[in-house]
């Protein structure tokens, strides 16, 4: 199988069905041999039921359930482990990203990149979320870790599955290791490229991100990340 699109979700009952159908339509139109993995991270609405029904209706769809909310990082880890495709695309399930751009990500992997990150030049989020993201990319990702990335926290990324499994993405002990997934990939020698992606307003549901807690979470995880990878970070920054 060529492609596994992993949709990480919590309480997205209004979005998960249409998004899954849209991805399958892209696969069919473009002749992509692919599957959709629905990783339900402890939803309390009808998302789990909808995931199971989609898996029954479509042989290309599989559903995985965390009994309780473990967080996005563990959902991504489940996707990496369970994917059968050579390429794993991780995509938010809030329908703010365009499934029609999946072929763009696959083409960049075929060019020889290990990781493709979708950056949002016209991000449809609140000012405070955009401000925090810009600050994070400038001072944490680039300033502290030496990685020149525009949009680390984009919810649309592609990975070579073998490289993703080998880079040691282990969320244990972190609150949100996914916020450092691109620095981790860079430290492990993976070749990264960013591509501009379309970003839409959320059509249904709501975000669970609390902007007033994120800075404290990030600083706590940054401290652990720097401790866990101190020698690799110093070596990487020394090469820049």
N, C-alpha and C positions, 0 to 999 in steps of 0.2 A: 504494500500500500504506500502511496506517495505522501499523503497529507492527513494529519489528524488535527482538527480544530477543536481546541479545548475551551469550553465556555464555563467560566467560574461564576457561580451564582449564589445569591442568598435573597430570598423573597423577591423573585422577578417573575411572578406568575403572569403578568401582562406582556412580558417581553420575550420569554424563552421560546414560546411556540413560533411566533413569526420570524424570529431570528434564525432558529434552526431550519425552518423551511426556506428562508432566503439563502442560507449557506448551501443547502442541498441543491437549490436551483442553480447556484453558481457552479458547483461541481458538475452538474449535468450539462450546463451550457458550454463550459470550457473543457469538458472531457477529462476532468480531474478524478483520479482514483483516490477517494478520500472518505473519511468518517467524521462524525461529530461526537465528541465526548462531553456529556453534561455532568459537571461536578457540582453537586448540590451540597453546599456547605452549611448544613443545619438550618434550612429554611423552616419557617413556622407558618407560611401560607400554603397555597396549593402547588407551589413550584415542584416539590418532590413527586406529587401525583402526575403533574403534567410531563415531567421528565420521563417517568415510567411509561406513560402512554405514547410519547414520541418514540421511545425505544421499541415499543411493540409495533408501532405503525411503520417504522423505517428500519430496514436491516443495517443501514449505515450509521445508526445512532445507538450509542450505549450510555447508560446512566449509572452514576456512582454517587453514593450518599454518605456524607458524614453525619453521624447521629446527632452531633452538636456542632455549633459553630467553632471551627478551629482557626479560621482566618484565611485570608487569600493565599498566603505562602504555602500552607499545607494543601490547599486546593490545587495550586500550580504543581506541587510535588506529586500529587495523585495523578494529575494529567500527564506529567512526564513519564511516570512509571507505567501507566496503563495504555498509553498511546501505542498504536501499531504502525503508524506512518513513519517514514524516514524524516519527515519534517513535522514539527509540532508548532502549530499556531495557537497562541494563547490570546483569548479575546474576551473583553468584558461582555456581559450579557445584558447590558442596559440599552442596547441598540443605538449607542452614540457613535459607533464605528460602522464603516461601509463594507459588507461582505464582498462586494464586487471588486475590492482591492486585494483579495486573497491571491489572485494570480500574480500581482506585482511582487508580493512577498516571496512567492515560490520562485519567480524569475531571478530575484536577487540571491537566493540560496543556490540556484543553479549556476550563477556567475562565480560562486566560490566563497561566498560569505557564510559564516557560521550562525550569525545572529542578525536579524533585521528588526529594527525598532521603528515604529510609526510615530513620528512627531506631529503635533497638532499646531500648524501655523495660525489657524483660526479656531481657537478652542472655545467651545460653547459651555462655559462654566462660569460661576460667580467670580467677581473680581478678587475676593479674598483667596479662593482656591488657585486662581491663576498667579496671584502674587506669591503665595507660599511655594508654588511649583517653581517659579522663576528663581526665587531665592534659594531653594533647595538645589536646583541644578547648578547654579552659579557658585555657591559657597560650600556646599557639601560634596557634590559629585565632582565638580571641577577643582574647587579650591582645596579641599581636604584630600581627595583621592586621585586627583590628576587626570580625570577622564572628561574629555570634551564632548559632552552629550547635551542635546537641547531638551530632551523630554524623557528622562529616565522612567517616570511613572505613567507613561502612556499605557493604556490597557490593550494594546494591539502589538504583539511581538511574534516573531517566528524564530525557531531554533532547529538546528540539526539535532535530531533526537539523541544520537550517540554522544554528541558533544555536551548536550544538556545533562545527560545522566552522568557523564564523567566529570563535570565541573564541581561536583560536591555541593549541590544546592540542598542544604539540610536546615530547615527552619527551626529545629529544636533549640531552645534557649533565646530565640529572638521573638520580638513582638510582630515584626513584619520584615522578614528578610527579602521579600519581593522588591522592597524599595532599594535594594542594593544588588539586584540581579545582574544588571549590566556591568557595574564595577567588578563583580565576582567573575563574570564571563571574561572581561578584559584581563584580569589578573591571571586567569588560567590560559591565556593565549588565544582566545577565540577572536575571530575576525568579525568586527561589528560595522554595520552601516545603518544610517537613518534615512527614512523616506518620508516625505510629507503625506499625511492622510487626511481625509475628510472627517470632520467631527460635527455631530448633530446635537441638538437639544435632546435631552432624555424625554421619550414620548410617554413613559409610564413608570410608576414606582418612584422611589426616592433613594438618594445616596445615604449610606450610613457613616460616611467619613465626618468626623468632628474636627473642624479646623483648629479649635482651641487646644486639642490634645496632641495633634500631630507633631508639633515641634519637640515636645518632651519625649515622645516615642522615638522619633528620628535620632535625637541626641543620645538616647539610651542605647539604641541599636548601633549607632555609629561607633560608640565607645567599644562595644563588643566586637564589631566588625574589624576595627583597627587593631584590636588586641589579637584576634584570631588570625589576621593576615598581615601583621606588621612588616615582616620581611618582604613579602610579596609586594606590598604597597610601596615600600621604599625602593625596591628594585624597579618597579613599574615607573614611578615618578622620576627615577634617575635616568631612564631611557628617553623621557619626553623632551 
